[in-house]
Amino acid sequence: MAKVFVFPGQGSQFVGMGKPLADAFPVVKHVFEEVDDAVEQRLTRLMFDGAEADLRLTENAQPALMAVSAAVVRVLEDEGNIDLADKIAFVAGHSLGEYSALVASGSLELAQAARLLKTRGQAMQAAVPVGEGAMIAVLGMDLEEVEGLAAEAAADEVCAVANDNAGGQVVLSGHTAAIDRAAELAGAQGKRAIRLDVSAPFHCSLMQPAADAMADALEGEILESPAIPVIANVTAEPEDQPERIRSLLVEQVTSRVRWRETVAGLPERDIDTLYEIGAGKVLTGLTRRIDRSLRAVPVNAPADIESLLSEL
């Protein structure tokens, strides 16, 4: 049986992330310095001891989370002398985590991904005026039920599935009034709808200006063929053609994240173990909700890396 690396998305960030890695492994400091230089700010300082509200800003959280994931990968490669292509069958990432996956697979360079994510975060924040968009997580309903809920709540506004995270956890995104109607409809059916603390309605058609900005940003970038196939958010299928990946990164901004499908399809690809590489344990938790037959292991601390090296 084979293994997969998955990389977390926005919401997994926390102040202090990456510091134990930097203290334990000299190569991590070089990764963080490279990202700082690429985005032209002291992002590492913000990650280690900045204000939580500043780290949560989309333009900061996205490159910061990628930096931590990339740092773990760099330790495995440099300190552990591991060739990931020999050990890992696929990589995948949740939303911005797809950029981390592309770095791990060799399709994107570290600094290149950091600059793209800074642009992505700024563009996503600017796409919709503050207060005009919102997101909720609907709990206890399956995808088809939430799709029906969204259609009823939309009226003449946008209300769409943004993240199909797991059975019983589907995120809706769109105009604030439509999202509020969806929350009321869910409550009327005895289900919970939790308002997400986000600054914009991600992964819906309201993000089209951001998708356009990413199309421009990606147009001049060189993407290499990944050494490890990347399971894309948009298709939940492995992709290894650079131009196809470029197109999907643009489409991803306005499309739903098909995470449940991504994880549910892993056993069919002979995967029995999933490693969550980077900050937090969100994807580990989702995996256990999707398919308990899969072994899910978070890797974000020095001890986790040592354990993973012994397994690989």
Backbone torsions as a table, in degrees:
resi	resn	phi	psi	omega
1	MET	NA	155.7	-172.9
2	ALA	-110.0	176.2	-176.3
3	LYS	-126.2	155.5	177.6
4	VAL	-131.3	142.9	170.2
5	PHE	-99.9	132.0	173.8
6	VAL	-123.5	152.1	-170.9
7	PHE	-127.3	131.1	-172.2
8	PRO	-71.3	160.6	178.3
9	GLY	-111.4	-170.0	-176.4
10	GLN	-61.5	140.2	-174.7
11	GLY	111.3	-19.1	178.4
12	SER	-87.9	-7.8	-175.9
13	GLN	-71.4	149.8	173.5
14	PHE	-155.9	148.9	179.2
15	VAL	-65.9	130.1	-176.9
16	GLY	105.2	-9.9	-177.7
17	MET	-65.5	140.7	178.9
18	GLY	87.1	-19.4	-175.5
19	LYS	-66.5	-44.7	177.0
20	PRO	-59.3	-34.3	177.4
21	LEU	-66.3	-44.7	-179.7
22	ALA	-64.5	-34.8	178.8
23	ASP	-70.5	-29.8	-174.4
24	ALA	-92.0	-30.1	-172.3
25	PHE	-130.4	115.4	-179.8
26	PRO	-56.4	-34.3	-177.4
27	VAL	-63.3	-26.9	-179.8
28	VAL	-65.3	-38.2	178.3
29	LYS	-60.6	-37.7	178.5
30	HIS	-66.4	-39.2	176.5
31	VAL	-60.4	-47.9	-177.7
32	PHE	-66.4	-37.8	177.1
33	GLU	-63.8	-39.6	179.5
34	GLU	-64.4	-40.2	177.8
35	VAL	-67.9	-42.3	177.3
36	ASP	-56.4	-45.9	-179.5
37	ASP	-64.7	-39.1	-176.5
38	ALA	-65.8	-39.7	-178.0
39	VAL	-95.1	-1.1	176.3
40	GLU	56.3	47.1	173.9
41	GLN	-157.1	164.3	178.2
42	ARG	-84.8	67.2	-177.7
43	LEU	-64.8	-36.4	-179.8
44	THR	-60.7	-42.4	178.6
45	ARG	-61.3	-39.8	178.0
46	LEU	-64.9	-40.9	178.7
47	MET	-63.3	-42.1	-173.3
48	PHE	-76.5	-45.7	-173.9
49	ASP	-149.6	28.6	177.8
50	GLY	-82.7	-177.1	176.8
51	ALA	-77.4	137.2	-178.9
52	GLU	-57.5	-38.7	-179.1
53	ALA	-63.6	-34.9	179.1
54	ASP	-72.9	-40.8	178.9
55	LEU	-65.7	-32.2	-178.2
56	ARG	-71.0	-20.0	178.7
57	LEU	-56.6	134.1	-172.3
58	THR	-54.4	-41.8	-176.2
59	GLU	-69.5	-19.8	176.6
60	ASN	-95.0	-43.3	-175.7
61	ALA	-62.0	-38.8	-173.7
62	GLN	-66.4	-54.3	177.2
63	PRO	-66.5	-29.5	-179.3
64	ALA	-67.0	-44.5	178.8
65	LEU	-64.8	-39.6	176.8
66	MET	-62.1	-39.2	-178.6
67	ALA	-61.5	-42.6	-179.8
68	VAL	-66.1	-44.2	178.4
69	SER	-61.5	-44.9	-179.8
70	ALA	-64.3	-33.4	179.5
71	ALA	-64.8	-42.5	178.0
72	VAL	-61.4	-44.9	179.4
73	VAL	-61.1	-42.9	-178.7
74	ARG	-63.1	-38.9	177.6
75	VAL	-63.0	-44.5	179.2
76	LEU	-59.3	-41.7	-176.7
77	GLU	-74.8	-46.2	-173.0
78	ASP	-84.8	-50.3	-176.9
79	GLU	-79.9	-35.5	-178.3
80	GLY	-92.9	-7.5	-179.9
81	ASN	54.6	43.4	-177.3
82	ILE	-101.2	131.3	169.8
83	ASP	-95.3	104.2	-172.8
84	LEU	-58.5	-34.3	-178.3
85	ALA	-62.0	-23.6	177.8
86	ASP	-85.4	-17.1	-171.7
87	LYS	-112.8	-26.3	-171.6
88	ILE	-118.3	130.1	-176.4
89	ALA	-82.1	-36.6	-178.5
90	PHE	-145.7	159.7	168.0
91	VAL	-128.6	153.9	177.9
92	ALA	-155.9	154.7	178.5
93	GLY	-142.6	148.8	-179.7
94	HIS	-86.1	110.3	179.8
95	SER	58.3	-113.1	-179.2
96	LEU	-59.0	-24.3	178.9
97	GLY	-59.8	-19.2	176.7
98	GLU	-64.8	-32.1	175.6
99	TYR	-67.9	-38.8	175.6
100	SER	-61.7	-40.9	178.6
101	ALA	-62.9	-39.0	179.8
102	LEU	-68.7	-33.3	174.5
103	VAL	-66.5	-46.3	-179.3
104	ALA	-61.0	-32.5	-177.5
105	SER	-85.8	-7.1	-179.7
106	GLY	85.5	8.6	179.7
107	SER	-78.6	-35.3	176.8
108	LEU	-119.5	146.0	171.2
109	GLU	-79.1	155.5	-177.9
110	LEU	-57.0	-54.2	-177.6
111	ALA	-63.9	-36.7	177.8
112	GLN	-60.4	-47.8	179.9
113	ALA	-64.6	-38.4	179.5
114	ALA	-62.3	-44.7	179.1
115	ARG	-64.6	-41.8	-179.5
116	LEU	-64.4	-39.8	-179.7
117	LEU	-71.4	-33.2	174.4
118	LYS	-61.9	-46.3	177.5
119	THR	-62.1	-44.5	-179.7
120	ARG	-59.2	-46.7	-179.6
121	GLY	-62.9	-43.4	178.7
122	GLN	-64.9	-41.6	-178.4
123	ALA	-68.2	-39.2	179.3
124	MET	-67.3	-37.8	178.4
125	GLN	-67.2	-37.6	-175.3
126	ALA	-81.9	-13.0	-172.2
127	ALA	-66.3	-32.1	-176.0
128	VAL	-133.3	128.6	178.2
129	PRO	-56.1	142.8	-179.7
130	VAL	-56.3	131.4	178.8
131	GLY	96.8	-16.8	-177.9
132	GLU	-88.6	-11.6	179.7
133	GLY	-133.1	158.5	-179.0
134	ALA	-156.3	168.1	177.1
135	MET	-139.1	145.8	174.0
136	ILE	-134.3	150.3	170.3
137	ALA	-100.5	121.4	178.6
138	VAL	-96.9	122.9	-175.6
139	LEU	-107.7	142.4	174.2
140	GLY	85.4	11.1	177.5
141	MET	-127.3	144.9	178.3
142	ASP	-82.2	172.7	-173.3
143	LEU	-57.7	-46.4	-177.1
144	GLU	-62.9	-38.6	178.2
145	GLU	-64.8	-41.9	-179.5
146	VAL	-69.1	-36.5	176.0
147	GLU	-60.3	-41.2	176.8
148	GLY	-65.2	-40.7	177.3
149	LEU	-59.6	-45.5	-178.5
150	ALA	-63.5	-42.2	-180.0
151	ALA	-62.8	-39.3	179.8
152	GLU	-69.7	-36.7	-176.6
153	ALA	-78.8	-23.0	-170.6
154	ALA	-64.1	-43.4	-171.8
155	ALA	54.7	-120.9	178.7
156	ASP	-101.1	15.4	-178.4
157	GLU	-113.9	179.7	179.6
158	VAL	-92.5	128.0	172.3
159	CYS	-150.9	106.9	-170.7
160	ALA	-141.5	158.0	175.6
161	VAL	-69.3	123.7	178.6
162	ALA	-98.7	-44.1	-179.1
163	ASN	-133.7	120.0	168.2
164	ASP	-94.5	86.9	-168.8
165	ASN	-81.4	-42.7	-176.8
166	ALA	-170.2	166.4	175.1
167	GLY	-58.7	123.8	-178.9
168	GLY	83.5	8.3	174.2
169	GLN	-142.7	98.3	-179.0
170	VAL	-125.6	133.2	-177.5
171	VAL	-102.4	133.0	175.4
172	LEU	-106.2	148.5	-178.8
173	SER	-139.2	147.6	177.2
174	GLY	159.4	-159.6	177.2
175	HIS	-61.7	143.2	-175.7
176	THR	-56.2	-45.5	-177.9
177	ALA	-63.7	-40.0	179.7
178	ALA	-67.3	-40.0	178.3
179	ILE	-65.7	-38.2	176.4
180	ASP	-63.2	-40.2	177.2
181	ARG	-63.7	-40.3	179.0
182	ALA	-62.7	-40.3	178.9
183	ALA	-63.1	-40.7	178.5
184	GLU	-64.8	-41.4	179.5
185	LEU	-64.8	-40.1	177.9
186	ALA	-63.9	-43.6	179.2
187	GLY	-62.3	-36.9	179.0
188	ALA	-64.7	-23.1	177.7
189	GLN	-95.9	9.7	178.0
190	GLY	77.7	19.7	-178.9
191	LYS	-109.6	155.6	-179.9
192	ARG	-89.2	139.6	172.8
193	ALA	-130.1	113.7	-174.1
194	ILE	-103.0	122.2	177.2
195	ARG	-68.8	129.1	-178.7
196	LEU	-89.1	142.1	-179.7
197	ASP	-84.9	75.0	179.5
198	VAL	-124.1	159.9	-173.7
199	SER	-96.3	-3.2	-178.8
200	ALA	-161.1	161.9	179.9
201	PRO	-87.1	88.8	-174.0
202	PHE	-73.5	157.4	172.4
203	HIS	55.7	46.3	169.2
204	CYS	-145.9	176.6	-173.2
205	SER	-65.0	-17.9	177.7
206	LEU	-66.8	-15.2	179.7
207	MET	-87.2	10.3	-177.6
208	GLN	-56.7	-40.1	175.8
209	PRO	-58.5	-35.6	178.1
210	ALA	-70.8	-37.5	176.5
211	ALA	-62.2	-41.0	177.7
212	ASP	-62.5	-41.3	179.2
213	ALA	-64.4	-37.8	179.4
214	MET	-72.5	-32.1	175.2
215	ALA	-61.3	-42.5	177.7
216	ASP	-66.1	-42.7	-176.9
217	ALA	-66.9	-37.2	-176.8
218	LEU	-81.6	-17.9	-173.6
219	GLU	-58.0	-40.2	-176.3
220	GLY	-94.9	5.5	-176.6
221	GLU	-90.7	144.4	174.9
222	ILE	-91.6	122.6	174.0
223	LEU	-110.0	127.6	178.2
224	GLU	-87.6	160.5	172.7
225	SER	-66.2	126.1	-177.8
226	PRO	-67.1	140.2	176.9
227	ALA	-72.0	-22.4	177.8
228	ILE	-126.2	128.1	179.5
229	PRO	-57.5	140.1	-178.3
230	VAL	-105.3	122.5	176.1
231	ILE	-81.1	114.7	-171.3
232	ALA	-81.6	146.6	176.8
233	ASN	-60.0	-41.2	-171.8
234	VAL	-70.7	-36.2	-174.2
235	THR	-108.3	-19.6	-171.6
236	ALA	57.3	28.7	179.7
237	GLU	-128.0	151.6	177.7
238	PRO	-65.8	137.7	178.7
239	GLU	-128.9	140.0	179.1
240	ASP	-140.7	9.6	178.5
241	GLN	-100.6	121.6	-174.7
242	PRO	-53.3	-43.9	-177.3
243	GLU	-69.6	-34.0	175.2
244	ARG	-65.9	-43.2	178.2
245	ILE	-62.0	-43.3	178.7
246	ARG	-57.4	-47.0	-179.4
247	SER	-63.0	-41.5	-178.4
248	LEU	-69.4	-31.0	176.6
249	LEU	-64.6	-33.9	175.6
250	VAL	-71.7	-48.0	-178.3
251	GLU	-62.7	-32.1	-177.6
252	GLN	-56.9	-31.6	-174.8
253	VAL	-62.0	-34.6	-177.9
254	THR	-106.9	-4.4	-175.3
255	SER	-101.0	160.3	177.8
256	ARG	-70.9	149.9	173.6
257	VAL	-86.4	114.3	-175.9
258	ARG	-91.1	63.3	-174.0
259	TRP	-74.0	-40.9	178.5
260	ARG	-58.5	-44.9	179.1
261	GLU	-64.4	-39.0	179.8
262	THR	-58.9	-49.8	-177.2
263	VAL	-72.9	-41.0	-179.1
264	ALA	-62.4	-26.5	-179.2
265	GLY	-84.4	-6.0	-175.3
266	LEU	-65.4	-44.0	179.1
267	PRO	-58.1	-34.3	177.7
268	GLU	-66.2	-20.1	177.7
269	ARG	-98.0	17.5	177.6
270	ASP	65.2	30.1	176.6
271	ILE	-94.3	131.3	174.9
272	ASP	-119.5	-12.7	-177.5
273	THR	-134.7	132.8	179.1
274	LEU	-119.5	126.6	175.7
275	TYR	-108.3	124.8	176.7
276	GLU	-91.1	111.3	-172.1
277	ILE	-100.4	108.8	178.1
278	GLY	130.4	-161.5	-172.2
279	ALA	-69.4	140.6	171.2
280	GLY	78.3	-174.7	-177.3
281	LYS	-136.5	22.7	-175.8
282	VAL	-59.9	-47.6	-176.0
283	LEU	-71.2	-29.6	174.7
284	THR	-62.5	-44.6	178.3
285	GLY	-63.7	-42.3	179.1
286	LEU	-64.1	-38.9	179.9
287	THR	-59.8	-42.1	-179.2
288	ARG	-67.4	-24.9	175.6
289	ARG	-80.7	-28.9	-176.2
290	ILE	-83.0	-47.2	-175.3
291	ASP	-155.0	102.8	-176.7
292	ARG	-72.7	-10.1	176.5
293	SER	-73.6	-19.4	177.8
294	LEU	-82.0	134.3	173.5
295	ARG	-83.3	123.5	-177.6
296	ALA	-117.7	125.7	-173.2
297	VAL	-130.6	118.3	174.2
298	PRO	-77.1	139.4	179.2
299	VAL	-130.0	99.6	-178.5
300	ASN	-144.8	-4.9	-179.7
301	ALA	-119.1	159.2	179.4
302	PRO	-53.1	-40.9	179.9
303	ALA	-65.2	-35.1	177.5
304	ASP	-63.2	-40.6	-179.6
305	ILE	-65.5	-43.5	178.9
306	GLU	-59.8	-41.8	-180.0
307	SER	-65.4	-42.6	-179.8
308	LEU	-64.6	-40.7	178.8
309	LEU	-60.0	-36.1	179.1
310	SER	-69.9	-29.1	178.6
311	GLU	-77.8	-38.7	-177.6
312	LEU	-76.3	NA	NA
